[in-house]
């Protein structure tokens, strides 16, 4: 990954520059020698010859495969951004793991697998509604986030300078830094959306590798999986799962913004987090995008102020509704050309929030995922800084639950994802930026159970009676009554034609009911 990632890690914990690490790449590969050779194939264990676990049949050091198919969209430069053909600007040889082995040295298992040989299916972790967690489960999750904010990432570092200046002015000192596990999570998101740096004050704002295209769903899915695994290892709890926030309340209040969860607003300054919350002291990173662009540098992980949510600036916005969710889940096309924010009747674009929930394109509309970020406002309102707010985790967990529900309903083929001519970073076989080792969009276009987790959620479509339905029912009843009236009139007409006049010649008895007996 880039210098930005390293800087973030470093700044979070106030650590100094590390002499042998860089980018969001493994610390073990961040030596001048590895960078010069562009090879990241570390040994597994203490045996130096066991490259990529090759002596155990886990993997081999091979050439990186990067997508070369044409892309579309606004990014028209070539060889100007280190995210092009990711990660070949940094490494062109990495470990390729076999079977269910995974990781930068093939020492891990793929998501959903466990065992010394990664051949045992792991019991899926269950992601629950955050409001249904027991007090113990809630404390485990929130405590894990707090611990991750203050614990240096054990394996990865970030870069602090532009990729052309990565080795420093003398070419002998990688410009890298440590940062915490949670700030690493933040930096990954920042790096995927940052501008292309062409010179002082000359940012090129045309590329977004995690939004405005098909990769929105797979990128954020993998992002959450990395955090979930890091939290499991940090706490020693393999069953720890990221909860979700069902934001489809239709209300104008944030029901997770309480001191028991992610913090209420402070009384003296409602843009800050209540001092009764563990998140009141959280400082943010990667917020000064314009400053980085002016200095032609990357976010270096330095803290830049307190976490904020701006309730005052919501303009009476309301969160999405259950009907919005149902409309979105009814769209049967994963995406449509041009596979961008102006795609219509696209499940992905509706879920992301650039379409109306029913897939209708309206450039003035902000819906679903985008609406929730806008509603939270403050740090959450801009993509480069949004992940600083821990609400981001549960917001995107619910977004992923909707993606999983759609996958289970429609069971799309691989061809549902465009192989080419999506925006840069969004083709089916593009390596998602800035994850390392490389992983393609196609590898995450699966149902959640294939990746070792599931959701405790019921998104069954329920019939709701809108005004249109009620109007049609009223019209139907009136037509039925009119039909009955016509039928009765017709029967009366037939009787009169036959000369039958009921009761005209009937002689009534004046006896009472009891007298008849």
C-alpha positions in Angstrom: 0.0 0.0 0.0 1.1 3.6 0.0 3.0 5.9 2.3 -0.3 7.2 3.5 -1.2 3.9 5.3 2.2 3.8 7.1 1.8 7.4 8.2 -1.6 6.7 9.7 -0.4 3.8 11.7 2.5 5.8 13.0 0.6 8.9 13.8 -2.0 7.0 15.8 0.3 5.9 18.4 2.9 8.6 18.2 5.6 6.1 17.1 8.7 7.1 15.1 9.6 6.2 11.6 10.4 2.5 11.1 13.6 1.7 9.2 12.3 -1.4 7.4 8.5 -1.1 6.7 6.2 0.8 4.4 2.7 1.2 3.0 -0.2 -1.0 4.1 2.1 -3.9 3.4 3.5 -6.4 5.8 6.2 -5.0 8.1 8.4 -7.9 7.3 8.6 -6.9 3.6 9.4 -3.2 4.2 13.1 -3.3 3.7 15.1 -1.4 1.1 16.0 -4.7 -0.4 12.5 -5.9 -0.7 11.3 -2.6 -2.1 14.2 -2.5 -4.6 13.5 -6.1 -5.8 9.7 -5.5 -5.7 9.3 -8.9 -4.1 7.3 -9.7 -1.0 7.6 -13.4 -0.4 8.5 -13.8 3.3 9.3 -17.2 4.9 6.7 -18.9 7.1 8.3 -19.6 10.5 11.9 -19.5 11.4 13.2 -21.6 8.4 14.3 -19.0 5.9 14.0 -21.4 3.0 10.3 -21.9 3.7 9.3 -19.1 1.4 5.5 -18.7 1.4 5.3 -22.0 3.3 6.4 -23.8 0.2 8.1 -26.6 2.2 4.6 -27.4 3.7 2.8 -27.1 0.3 1.1 -23.9 1.3 2.2 -21.6 -1.5 4.8 -20.3 -3.9 6.4 -17.0 -4.8 4.8 -15.9 -8.1 4.2 -13.0 -10.4 1.4 -10.7 -9.4 -1.6 -10.9 -11.7 -3.2 -7.5 -12.2 -6.2 -6.7 -14.3 -5.3 -5.1 -17.7 -8.8 -4.8 -19.2 -10.0 -1.4 -20.2 -11.9 0.7 -17.7 -14.3 3.6 -18.2 -15.2 6.7 -16.3 -13.5 10.0 -15.5 -10.0 8.6 -14.8 -8.1 8.9 -18.1 -4.5 9.1 -16.9 -2.0 6.3 -17.3 0.9 5.4 -15.0 0.3 8.4 -12.8 -1.3 6.8 -9.8 0.2 4.0 -7.6 -3.2 2.3 -7.5 -3.2 1.5 -11.2 -2.7 -2.3 -11.7 -2.5 -2.7 -7.9 -0.1 -3.5 -6.3 2.5 -3.7 -9.1 3.9 -0.2 -8.4 5.2 -1.7 -5.2 5.5 -5.4 -5.6 5.3 -7.6 -8.7 6.1 -10.9 -6.9 4.1 -12.1 -3.9 3.0 -15.3 -2.3 0.2 -17.2 -4.1 -1.3 -19.6 -1.6 -2.9 -22.9 -2.5 -6.1 -24.5 -1.3 -7.6 -22.7 1.7 -4.3 -21.2 2.8 -4.1 -17.4 2.8 -2.0 -14.4 4.1 1.1 -12.6 3.0 3.2 -15.7 3.9 0.4 -18.3 3.5 0.4 -18.7 7.3 -3.3 -18.0 7.6 -6.5 -19.7 6.4 -9.1 -18.3 4.1 -12.1 -16.7 5.7 -14.4 -19.5 6.9 -11.7 -22.1 7.3 -9.6 -23.3 10.3 -7.2 -26.1 11.4 -3.5 -26.6 11.0 -4.1 -27.5 7.3 -7.0 -25.1 6.8 -9.2 -28.0 5.9 -11.8 -27.7 8.6 -14.9 -25.6 8.0 -15.1 -23.0 10.7 -18.4 -22.5 12.5 -19.8 -19.2 11.1 -19.8 -16.2 13.3 -23.2 -14.6 13.6 -23.6 -10.9 13.1 -26.5 -9.6 15.2 -28.5 -6.5 15.5 -26.6 -4.3 17.9 -29.8 -3.6 19.8 -30.3 -7.3 20.5 -26.8 -7.9 22.0 -26.6 -9.0 25.6 -24.8 -6.5 27.9 -21.8 -8.9 27.9 -21.8 -9.1 24.0 -22.1 -5.3 23.7 -19.2 -4.7 26.1 -17.1 -7.3 24.3 -17.6 -5.5 21.0 -17.3 -1.9 22.2 -14.3 -2.9 24.4 -12.6 -4.5 21.4 -13.0 -1.3 19.4 -11.5 0.7 22.2 -8.6 -1.7 22.5 -8.0 -1.7 18.8 -7.8 2.1 18.8 -4.9 1.9 21.2 -3.0 -1.2 20.0 -0.3 -1.1 17.3 -1.2 -3.3 14.3 1.1 -6.4 14.8 1.7 -7.0 11.1 1.1 -4.0 8.9 2.4 -0.4 8.5 1.6 2.6 6.4 3.6 4.8 4.1 3.9 8.5 4.8 5.0 9.9 1.5 4.0 9.8 -2.2 5.0 6.6 -3.9 7.8 8.2 -5.9 9.4 9.5 -2.7 8.9 6.3 -0.7 12.5 5.6 0.0 13.3 9.1 1.2 15.5 11.8 -0.2 18.6 9.5 -0.2 16.8 6.4 -1.3 17.9 4.5 1.8 15.1 5.1 4.3 11.5 3.9 3.7 9.1 6.6 4.7 6.8 4.5 6.9 5.0 4.5 10.2 3.1 2.3 12.7 -0.5 2.9 13.6 -3.2 1.3 15.6 -5.4 -1.5 14.4 -8.4 0.7 14.2 -6.6 3.6 12.5 -5.2 1.1 10.0 -8.9 0.3 9.2 -9.5 4.1 8.7 -6.4 4.6 6.6 -7.4 1.8 4.2 -10.7 3.6 3.5 -8.9 6.9 3.0 -6.3 5.5 0.6 -9.0 4.0 -1.6 -10.7 7.4 -2.1 -7.8 9.9 -2.0 -7.0 12.1 -4.9 -4.3 11.4 -7.5 -1.3 13.6 -6.6 0.1 15.4 -9.7 1.9 18.3 -8.0 1.5 21.0 -5.4 -2.2 22.0 -5.4 -2.9 19.8 -8.5 -5.0 16.9 -7.2 -6.8 14.8 -9.8 -10.2 14.1 -8.4 -11.3 11.3 -10.8 -10.7 8.0 -9.1 -12.5 6.2 -6.3 -11.6 2.6 -5.8 -14.3 1.8 -3.2 -17.4 3.8 -4.2 -19.4 4.8 -7.3 -19.1 1.4 -8.9 -19.6 -2.3 -8.5 -16.7 -2.7 -6.1 -18.7 -0.7 -3.5 -20.2 -3.9 -2.0 -17.1 -6.2 -2.2 -14.6 -3.6 -1.1 -16.5 -2.8 2.1 -17.2 -6.5 2.7 -13.5 -7.3 2.7 -12.8 -4.2 4.8 -15.1 -5.4 7.5 -13.7 -9.0 7.4 -10.2 -7.7 8.0 -11.4 -5.7 11.0 -13.4 -8.6 12.4 -10.4 -10.9 12.1 -8.1 -8.4 13.8 -10.6 -7.9 16.7 -10.9 -11.7 17.1 -7.2 -12.1 17.3 -6.8 -9.1 19.6 -9.3 -10.4 22.1 -8.6 -14.1 21.6 -12.4 -14.6 20.9 -12.8 -16.4 17.5 -16.6 -16.1 17.8 -16.6 -12.3 18.1 -18.7 -10.8 15.3 -19.4 -7.3 14.1 -23.0 -6.3 14.9 -25.1 -4.4 12.5 -27.3 -1.3 12.8 -30.6 -1.6 11.1 -30.8 2.1 10.2 -34.2 1.6 8.3 -36.2 3.4 11.0 -37.6 6.3 9.0 -36.9 8.5 12.0 -34.9 11.7 12.4 -32.8 10.5 15.3 -29.9 8.2 15.6 -30.8 5.3 18.0 -27.2 4.1 18.3 -25.9 7.5 19.2 -26.3 6.9 22.9 -23.8 6.7 25.7 -24.4 3.0 26.0 -23.4 2.5 22.4 -21.5 5.1 20.3 -22.0 8.2 22.3 -24.7 10.9 22.6 -24.1 14.6 21.8 -22.4 16.8 24.4 -24.6 19.3 26.0 -22.2 22.2 25.7 -21.2 21.4 22.1 -23.6 19.0 20.3 -21.0 18.4 17.5 -18.8 16.5 20.0 -19.4 13.2 21.7 -20.7 13.1 25.3 -18.0 12.8 27.9 -19.9 9.9 29.4 -19.0 7.9 26.3 -15.8 5.9 25.8 -15.6 7.5 22.3 -15.6 11.1 23.6 -11.8 11.2 23.5 -11.4 9.5 20.1 -9.2 11.5 17.8 -9.4 11.2 14.1 -6.9 10.7 11.3 -6.8 11.4 7.5 -9.2 14.3 7.7 -7.1 17.1 6.0 -7.4 16.0 2.4 -6.9 19.5 0.9 -3.7 19.9 3.0 -2.3 16.6 1.8 -3.0 17.6 -1.8 -1.4 21.0 -1.4 1.8 19.4 0.1 1.7 16.4 -2.3 1.8 14.0 0.5 -0.3 11.3 2.2 -2.1 11.1 5.5 0.6 10.2 7.9 -1.6 9.1 10.8 -1.2 12.3 12.9 -4.2 13.0 15.0 -6.2 16.0 13.7 -8.9 16.6 16.3 -11.8 15.0 18.0 -14.5 12.8 16.4 -17.6 14.8 15.5 -21.2 14.3 14.6 -23.2 17.3 13.6 -26.9 16.9 14.5 -27.5 20.6 13.9 -26.6 20.3 10.2 -29.1 17.5 9.4 -31.7 19.8 7.7 -34.6 17.7 9.0 -33.3 14.6 7.2 -34.9 11.3 8.1 -33.3 7.8 7.9 -34.3 5.3 5.2 -37.5 3.3 5.8 -38.3 -0.4 5.6 -40.1 0.2 2.3 -36.9 1.7 0.9 -35.1 -1.5 1.8 -37.7 -3.7 0.2 -37.7 -1.6 -3.0 -33.9 -1.9 -3.2 -34.0 -5.7 -2.6 -36.6 -6.1 -5.4 -34.1 -4.9 -8.1 -33.0 -8.0 -10.0 -30.0 -6.5 -11.8 -26.8 -6.3 -9.8 -25.5 -3.3 -11.9 -26.1 -1.6 -15.2 -23.9 0.4 -17.6 -22.1 2.7 -17.2 -21.5 1.0 -13.8 -21.2 4.4 -12.2 -23.2 6.7 -10.0 -25.6 7.4 -12.9 -26.6 3.8 -13.4 -30.3 3.2 -13.2 -32.3 0.2 -11.9 -29.0 -1.1 -10.4 -29.2 -2.8 -7.1 -25.6 -1.7 -6.3 -26.3 1.9 -7.1 -29.6 2.0 -5.3 -27.9 0.4 -2.2 -25.1 2.9 -2.4 -27.6 5.7 -2.5 -27.1 7.4 -5.8 -30.4 6.1 -7.2 -33.8 6.2 -5.5 -34.4 3.1 -3.5 -36.5 1.7 -6.3 -33.7 2.1 -8.8 -35.0 5.3 -10.5 -32.1 7.7 -11.3 -32.5 11.2 -9.7 -29.3 13.2 -9.4 -30.9 15.3 -6.6 -31.6 12.2 -4.4 -29.5 10.9 -1.6 -30.8 7.6 -0.3 -29.9 4.4 1.7 -26.1 4.2 2.5 -25.3 7.7 1.3 -28.3 9.1 3.2 -27.1 7.6 6.5 -23.6 9.0 6.2 -25.2 12.4 5.4 -27.6 12.1 8.3 -24.7 11.4 10.8 -22.9 14.4 9.4 -19.6 15.6 10.9 -16.7 13.2 10.5 -19.0 10.7 8.9 -20.0 13.0 6.0 -16.9 12.7 3.8 -15.5 9.4 2.5 -11.9 10.1 3.3 -12.7 10.5 7.0 -15.9 8.6 7.6 -14.3 5.4 9.0 -13.0 7.3 12.0 -16.5 7.1 13.5 -17.1 3.6 14.9 -20.8 3.9 13.7 -19.2 3.3 10.3 -18.7 -0.3 11.3 -22.3 -1.2 12.1 -23.7 1.0 9.3 -21.6 -1.0 6.7 -22.4 -4.3 8.4 -26.1 -3.7 7.7 -25.3 -2.6 4.2 -23.4 -5.9 3.7 -26.4 -7.7 5.2 -28.6 -6.2 2.4 -26.0 -7.3 -0.2 -26.0 -10.8 1.2 -29.8 -11.0 1.2 -29.8 -9.9 -2.5 -27.2 -12.5 -3.3 -29.3 -15.2 -1.7 -32.4 -14.1 -3.5 -31.1 -13.8 -7.0 -28.1 -16.1 -7.0 -26.3 -14.1 -9.7 -23.7 -15.7 -12.0 -20.2 -14.3 -12.2 -21.2 -12.6 -15.4 -23.5 -10.3 -13.5 -20.3 -8.4 -12.6 -18.8 -6.4 -15.6 -15.5 -7.9 -16.7 -14.4 -4.6 -18.2 -15.5 -0.9 -18.8 -16.4 -0.3 -15.2 -14.6 2.6 -13.5 -10.9 2.0 -12.6 -10.8 -0.5 -9.7 -14.3 -1.9 -10.3 -13.7 -4.5 -13.1 -14.5 -8.0 -11.9 -10.8 -9.2 -11.7 -9.3 -5.9 -10.4 -7.3 -6.3 -7.2 -9.1 -4.2 -4.6 -7.0 -1.2 -3.5 -5.2 -1.1 -1.2 -5.5 -4.7 0.2 -2.5 -6.9 0.4 -1.9 -9.6 -0.5 -4.0 -9.0 -3.7 -7.6 -10.0 -3.7 -10.0 -9.5 -6.6 -13.6 -8.3 -6.6 -14.7 -11.7 -7.9 -13.4 -13.4 -4.8 -15.9 -11.6 -2.6 -18.9 -11.8 -4.9 -20.3 -14.7 -2.8 -22.9 -15.3 -0.1 -21.7 -14.5 3.4 -21.9 -18.2 4.5 -19.1 -19.0 2.0 -16.9 -16.5 3.9 -17.5 -17.8 7.4 -20.2 -15.6 8.7 -24.0 -15.0 8.6 -26.6 -12.5 9.7 -29.3 -12.9 12.3 -31.8 -10.9 10.4 -35.2 -11.3 8.7 -35.5 -9.3 5.5 -38.5 -11.2 4.2 -40.5 -8.9 2.0 -43.8 -8.1 3.7 -46.8 -6.8 1.8 -47.6 -3.2 2.6 -50.7 -1.4 1.5 -49.7 1.9 -0.1 -52.2 4.6 -1.4 -52.1 3.0 -4.9 -53.1 -0.4 -3.5 -55.9 1.1 -1.4 -57.2 3.1 -4.3 -57.3 0.0 -6.5 -59.1 -2.0 -3.8 -61.8 0.8 -3.5 -62.3 0.9 -7.2 -62.6 -2.9 -7.2 -65.2 -2.9 -4.5 -67.3 -0.2 -6.3 -67.1 -2.2 -9.6 -68.3 -5.3 -7.7 -71.2 -3.5 -6.2 -72.1 -2.0 -9.6 -72.0 -5.5 -11.1 -74.3 -6.8 -8.4 -76.8 -4.0 -9.0 -76.9 -4.7 -12.7 -77.4 -8.4 -12.0 -80.3 -7.8 -9.6 -82.0 -5.3 -12.1 -81.7 -7.9 -14.9 -83.3 -10.7 -12.7 -86.2 -8.3 -11.8 -86.7 -7.5 -15.5 -86.9 -11.3 -16.4 -89.5 -11.9 -13.7 -91.7 -9.0 -14.9 -91.5 -10.4 -18.4 -93.0 -13.7 -17.2 -95.9 -11.9 -15.5 -94.9 -12.9 -12.0 -95.7 -10.2 -9.5 -94.6 -11.4 -6.0 -97.1 -11.0 -3.2 -99.8 -9.2 -5.2 -102.4 -12.0 -4.8 -101.3 -13.4 -1.5 -103.8 -13.7 1.4 -102.1 -13.2 4.8 -103.4 -14.9 7.9 -104.2 -12.9 11.0 -103.3 -15.8 13.3 -100.4 -15.5 15.7 -97.3 -17.8 15.7 -98.4 -19.6 18.7 -102.0 -20.1 17.4 -100.7 -22.0 14.4 -99.6 -24.7 16.7 
